[in-house]
Amino acid sequence: MVNSIEDIVELHKNHGMIEDAYIKLHLDEKILNLNLFTMQVNTIHAEKSDLDIWQDRINEEIKKDRQLEKEINEFITVFEYLQKFKIKHGEISKSECPDFIIKRNGKTTGIEITKIYVGYDWLYEKLSNEIAKYKIKKEEIAGYIEYRKASDKVETYKLKHGKFIISPKISPKMSEEYQVNIKNKIFEKIRKLLDDYCKCDINVIYANITSPEYLEDITDIDEFIKDIKYYMAHLDADLTDREYKLVLKMNQKWIEISLNDGSYKVI
């Protein structure tokens, strides 16, 4: 019986079957779906406003435990990956290295998740989280950014209906340097994959590029693939007995790259 927000959060699972992720919750005469891994709710029979209230309350409870919050955020990320690749069945478990292990169809898949930051992307994300956490009012956002001494690093845009958008300030002159930084950070992840956690049948790095504009053009991707092939050719690694994949998310574009042969597809 679920009687409180604490009871709901205690339902969180860090391993189990993907197909058993959702349970129905009956709350205040509303019926909600709860994902036991991500602790995200969606509606069966409830208004969106009710849904938002319950999600906010659940999130506030989760934030009391930083380790739990980190784990759940990682589950949210990996379920985004599962949804994109239509993986609906199999056993998933939280791990350390890699972040997740999935067992399905007689094979194991290891997934390491990461974000690739350049410039002040990390600061923009940090400020956005703080503004949400402290419930800073829209009219106080600019003042808060100034208080955090970040006015020269991020920009704010006021939209209709009083909404604000915060984005990192990016100099066009830094474009080439940012591209190099993104590639180098991805190469570091590939090196770690081969050194530390290439123990599954299929080994995946899932990287969210926070400044996708620097690799959005498909010709840039072609050049990037050439760089990856060159990098892989000069590594002392045997890739014959396992699959190795790099999955990049850039806004709405997803790219799956085979590290074994350099082939790729845009999803």
N, C-alpha and C positions, 0 to 999 in steps of 0.2 A: 504494500500500500504506500503510495506517495502522498505525503502530508505537507511537505515543505520544499523550498528550493534546495536546501541541503540534501534532502532525500533524492532529488532529481540528479544533482551533481554526483552523488555517490553511485549512481547507475553507470557512470563512465566506464568503458572497457578499453583496455590497451591490447587486447588480442581477441580473436574470434572469427566467425564466418562473415564475410562481406555481405552475403545475402540476408543475414540476420541483424543488420545494422539498425533497423528502425523498429521502434515500438510505439504504440498508441498511448497517449496520456490524456486522461480526462481531468480537466482543470477548469474550475469556475463555469461548469456547464459547457466548456469548449472541448473540442477534440483536436489534439495536436499530434504530429509525428515528431518523434525525437530520435536523432541519430546518436546512438550510444557511444560512438567513437569520437565524433566531432562536437557533440552536445549542441548541435544546431537544430532548431525546430522549424517545421513548415506546417501549413494548415491542412486539416481535413475538414473541420467544421468550425471556423473561427474567422473573425475579421482581422485584417492585416494589422490594425492598431493593437488588437489583443496579442497578436503574435509578437509584435515588436516589444510590448511590455514584458512578456514572458522571457523573450531572448535577452533583453537588457538585464533582467533580474538574474537569470542564469549566468550571464557573463560577469556580473558583479560578484557573484559567489565564487566563480572560478578564479577571479583575479586575486582572491585572498591567498592563493597558493601559487607562487610563481612557477614552480616546477610543473604543476598541473596545467597551468595556463600555457606554458611552452609546449608541453606534450599535445594538448588539444589543438593548438595552432598548427602544429605539424600534421596532425590528423586531418585538419581542414584542408591543408595543402595537398596531402597525398590523395584525399578523396576527390579533389579537383582533377588530379591526374587520372584516377580510376574512372571518373565520369567521362573525361575526354576520350579515353581509349576503350570505353564501353566494357570495362572489367566489372562484372556484376556478381561473380562467384569466386570462391576460393577463401583460404584462411589467411588472415592478415595479423601480424604481430609487431609491436613496437620493439625496436632493437637499438643498439648503440652505434654499430658500425657494420653495415649501413643503417639508416634510420628506420627502415621497415623491411620486413621479409614477408613475401606473399607466396603461398603454396597453392598451385592450381595445375590441373592437367598433367600431374606427375612431375612438374618442374618447380623449382624455386626461383623467385625473382627478388633481387635485392634492390631497393630504391633509396638513394641518397638525395635528399632535397636541399636546395640552397637558393639564396638570392644573390644576384650579382649587382652590387652597387657601384656607381661611379659618381664623381662630383659630390653634390650635397643631397643625393637621393636619400641617404640614411637619415639626414637631419629632417628632411621633409616628412619622412615616415614617422620619425620620433615625435615631431611636433603634432602631427595629425593624431597620433595615439594619445598624447598628453591632453590635447584639446577635448577629445572624446572622454577620456578618463576623468578629467576635472570638470566636465560639463561647462566649459567656458562658453559664454554667450557670443553670438555672432558679432555683436558690436564691440566685443572685447578682444576678438582674435588678433587684430592688428597690434593692439597694445601688448598682448601676451608675447607675440613674436618679437616685438621690440625689447620687451623685458628679458627674453631669452637670448638677446644679442644676436638675432638671426636675420635681421631685416636686410642685410647685404647678401644673404645666402638663399633666401626663399622669397617668392612673390605671392601675393594674394590677389584674387580677382573676385569682385562682387558681381554676382549674377542676379537675375530676376528673382523675386520672392525672398530677397535677403540672404540667399545662399552664398557661401564663400568656397572658393577653390584655392588650395595652397599647392604651389609647385616649386621645385628647385630652380634657382637661377642657373642657366647654362649658357656659357659663352660659345658662340659659333666657332671661335678661334680654337676651342679646346676639342673640337670634334674628332680630329685624328688621334689625339692623346686618349680620349675616352674609348675609342675603338680598340686601341692597343691595350688599355686597362681591362676592358671586358674580355678580350681574348686571353690575356695572361691569367686572369682569374679563373677562366674556364679550363685552361691548360693545367693550372694547379689542382683543380678538382679531378681532372682526368688522371694526373699523376697519383693523387691520393687513392682514387678508385683502384688503380692497378697495384699500388703498394699495400693498401690496408684492408680492402673489403671486396676483393674479386673472388668470393667464395660460393656464389650462387650460379645456377645454370644461365640465368640472364641477369646482367648487372647494369643498372640504370642510374645515371645522374639526371635529375630533374631540376633544371635551373630556370628561375624566373628572372628575366632581364629587366631591371627597373628603369632603364633608359633605353627603350626599344628603338627609338628613332635612329640610333647609330648603327643598327643592323637591319633596318626594315626593308631596304631595297634588296631585291632578290639577287642582284649582281654582287652586293656586299656579301651575301650568304655564300655565293659561289666562291668568292675569294677566301672567305672564312674556311670553307670546306678544304680548299687547297692548303691552307695553313695547318688545319688539323691533320691532313694526310701527311704533310711534311713532318709535323711534330710526332705523330705516331710511328713514322718510319725510322725515327732516330731514338725511339725508346727501346730499351732491352726488355721486351715483354712478349710472351707467347700467348697469342689470342686464338689459338686454334681450337681449344676445347670448350670455350664458353662464348656467350654473346655479350657484347658490350655496346651500350647505347647512351647517347647524349640527347636529352629532350630539352629544347629551349622554348620557353613561353615568352612571347613579346606582344603585349596587348592581346588582341584576339587571334594572333598568328601563333601556331605551334609548329615546331620543326623537329622531326625525329631523325637523328643521324646515327648510322651504324659506324661504330669505331673500328669494327673489324675490316670493313672494305671502303668506308667513306661515302657510301650511298646515302641519300636522304630523301625525305618527302615532307612537303608542307601540308599540314592538316588544317 
